[in-house]
């Protein structure tokens, strides 16, 4: 099974897509993975953006209900949920001030604690509608993809 994810183009596409869906890793890990495993840049880019974007509308729409359900059914998660909510409110200050432009910047700057998952969480806790938040998050993903691409191909050097 693992060999299929690295030896076959379709497998590498799926791996890039699914790696990009994971919080924290997101597009920042998926895009370099796809490129490093021999996918053409357009394929790796499409798979990484699609994978990172798929959870966004669901997070915006359902995360508050999921958190409430988890608090009620699994009280041990309360501390983790509280930390995630605090993070969303802290990051949300910039988004409140600059609205969708702030959300785009939050998602587009590839630093720890930013990205599509964080942007969707912030949008949910600020009560932003999916129709308003998703274009801003998608634009932020495109910005992050451009920065990660430049870093992957050595255009931007951090050291």
C-alpha positions as CSV (number, residue, x, y, z in Angstrom):
1,X,0.0,0.0,0.0
2,X,2.7,2.5,1.0
3,X,4.6,1.7,-2.2
4,X,1.6,2.8,-4.3
5,X,1.6,6.2,-2.6
6,X,5.2,6.9,-3.8
7,X,5.7,4.9,-7.0
8,X,2.6,5.7,-9.0
9,X,1.6,9.2,-10.1
10,X,-2.0,8.7,-9.0
11,X,-0.7,7.5,-5.6
12,X,1.5,10.5,-5.2
13,X,-1.4,12.8,-6.1
14,X,-3.6,11.2,-3.4
15,X,-0.7,11.4,-0.9
16,X,-0.2,15.0,-1.7
17,X,-3.9,15.7,-1.4
18,X,-4.3,13.9,1.9
19,X,-1.1,15.3,3.5
20,X,-2.4,18.8,2.6
21,X,-5.7,18.0,4.4
22,X,-4.0,17.5,7.8
23,X,-4.0,20.5,10.2
24,X,-0.5,21.9,11.0
25,X,1.0,20.2,7.9
26,X,-1.5,21.5,5.3
27,X,-0.3,22.8,2.0
28,X,3.1,23.8,3.5
29,X,4.0,20.1,3.7
30,X,1.9,18.7,0.9
31,X,3.2,20.8,-1.9
32,X,6.9,20.1,-1.2
33,X,6.0,16.4,-0.7
34,X,4.4,16.2,-4.1
35,X,7.3,18.0,-5.8
36,X,9.9,16.0,-4.0
37,X,8.2,12.8,-5.1
38,X,8.3,13.6,-8.8
39,X,4.9,15.2,-9.5
40,X,4.9,18.0,-12.0
41,X,4.5,21.3,-10.3
42,X,0.9,21.9,-11.7
43,X,-0.3,18.5,-10.4
44,X,1.4,18.9,-7.0
45,X,0.0,22.5,-6.7
46,X,-3.6,21.4,-7.6
47,X,-3.5,18.4,-5.3
48,X,-2.1,20.5,-2.4
49,X,-4.5,23.4,-2.8
50,X,-7.5,21.1,-3.2
51,X,-6.6,18.9,-0.2
52,X,-6.0,21.9,2.0
53,X,-9.2,23.6,0.9
54,X,-11.6,20.6,1.2
55,X,-12.1,20.8,5.0
56,X,-12.6,24.6,5.1
57,X,-16.3,24.9,4.5
58,X,-17.0,22.1,6.9
59,X,-14.9,23.7,9.6
60,X,-16.6,27.0,9.2
61,X,-20.0,25.5,9.3
62,X,-19.7,22.7,11.9
63,X,-16.7,23.3,14.3
64,X,-18.8,25.1,17.0
65,X,-21.2,22.2,17.1
66,X,-18.4,19.6,17.0
67,X,-16.7,21.4,20.0
68,X,-20.0,21.5,21.9
69,X,-20.6,17.8,21.2
70,X,-17.1,16.9,22.3
71,X,-17.3,18.9,25.5
72,X,-20.6,17.2,26.4
73,X,-19.6,13.6,25.4
74,X,-15.8,13.6,26.1
75,X,-15.0,16.1,28.9
76,X,-11.3,15.3,28.6
77,X,-11.2,17.3,25.4
78,X,-12.3,20.5,27.1
79,X,-8.8,21.7,27.7
80,X,-7.7,21.2,24.1
81,X,-10.9,22.8,22.8
82,X,-10.5,25.8,25.1
83,X,-6.9,26.3,23.8
84,X,-8.1,26.1,20.2
85,X,-10.9,28.6,20.9
86,X,-8.4,31.0,22.6
87,X,-6.1,30.6,19.6
88,X,-9.0,31.5,17.2
89,X,-10.0,34.5,19.3
90,X,-6.3,35.7,19.5
91,X,-5.8,35.3,15.7
92,X,-9.2,36.7,15.1
93,X,-8.2,40.2,16.3
94,X,-6.4,41.0,13.0
95,X,-9.3,39.5,11.0
96,X,-11.8,41.6,12.9
97,X,-9.8,44.7,12.2
98,X,-9.1,44.0,8.5
99,X,-12.1,41.7,7.7
100,X,-11.5,39.4,4.7
101,X,-8.1,41.0,3.8
102,X,-7.0,40.1,7.3
103,X,-8.3,36.5,6.9
104,X,-6.4,36.2,3.5
105,X,-3.2,37.4,5.2
106,X,-3.6,35.0,8.1
107,X,-3.9,32.1,5.8
108,X,-1.4,33.3,3.3
109,X,1.6,33.7,5.5
110,X,3.2,30.3,5.9
111,X,4.1,30.4,9.6
112,X,3.2,28.1,12.5
113,X,-0.3,28.8,13.7
114,X,-1.5,30.1,10.4
115,X,-3.1,28.4,7.4
116,X,-6.5,27.3,6.1
117,X,-7.5,25.4,9.2
118,X,-6.7,28.3,11.5
119,X,-8.4,30.7,9.1
120,X,-11.5,28.6,9.0
121,X,-11.6,28.3,12.8
122,X,-11.2,32.1,13.1
123,X,-14.0,32.6,10.5
124,X,-16.3,30.3,12.4
125,X,-15.7,32.0,15.8
126,X,-16.2,35.4,14.2
127,X,-19.5,34.3,12.7
128,X,-18.3,34.8,9.1
129,X,-20.5,33.2,6.5
130,X,-18.9,30.4,4.3
131,X,-19.7,32.5,1.2
132,X,-17.7,35.4,2.5
133,X,-14.8,33.5,4.2
134,X,-14.0,30.8,1.6
135,X,-12.8,33.2,-1.2
136,X,-10.5,34.9,1.3
137,X,-9.1,31.6,2.5
138,X,-8.6,30.3,-1.0
139,X,-6.8,33.5,-1.9
140,X,-4.6,33.0,1.2
141,X,-3.9,29.5,0.1
142,X,-2.7,30.8,-3.3
143,X,-0.4,33.2,-1.5
144,X,1.0,30.5,0.7
145,X,1.4,28.2,-2.3
146,X,3.4,30.9,-4.1
147,X,5.7,31.4,-1.0
148,X,6.1,27.7,-0.5
149,X,6.8,27.2,-4.2
150,X,9.5,29.8,-4.1
151,X,11.1,28.2,-1.0
152,X,10.8,24.7,-2.5
153,X,12.6,25.7,-5.7
154,X,15.2,27.8,-3.8
155,X,14.1,31.2,-4.9
156,X,13.6,32.2,-1.2
157,X,16.3,31.1,1.2
158,X,15.6,31.2,4.9
159,X,19.2,30.5,6.0
